[in-house]
Amino acid sequence: MIETLKSADILLNILFQESSFKLLESINEISTSYIDRSDSRLQAAYDFKRQKHNAEVLIDYLSTDLSDVLNKKKLFITDVDIFRPQAEFVFGLSKSSGGEVAVVSTYRLKILDEELFISRFLKEALHELGHLFRLGHCQDKFCAMNLSLNLKDIDFKKIRFCRSCRKLLEESINDN
């Protein structure tokens, strides 16, 4: 577990240094934390039939406990496999009603190439945070907001928002 927490800290430090994240971070609305396998909310979201964690159930549990981060958007990172009922798996999920919460799983992003792993994580974290700032999926294949259905989709994207999404993001930030 200590190695996992060290890995999560490294990922968060890298995320905080990324230029697209700095735009989001500058408004002081984002809180990030690692949710480890022993967390009761994660255990409660476990689906024994699919042997994975239901991301929608997990988001609901995470949304109910935001007393320490009122008015903040919360990004949770975990290393377990997550899914939605209509999909075999998801890389992440966000919810803006009843608490602004996003979760990103590193489970399917893992690869021996550390640089590629970090790149994948950054893209998915930016994607889910973008949803919390009311950004939808983007048609620009290079934009972090482009929908990723597989690792090739993630690898193709850049670690940034396209010009249109960045403009929408800035407008969303200014509206808050």
Protein Blocks (a to p, Z undefined) as FASTA:
>chain_A
ZZmmmmmmmmmmmmmmpmklmmmmmnopaccddddfklmklmmmpcfklopacfklmmmm
mmmmmmlmghiacddddfbdcddfkbfbdfbdcdfehpaaddddfklmgcfblmlmmmmm
mmmmmmmmmmmnopacdfblkbmklccfbfklmmmpccdddfklmmmmmmmmmmZZ
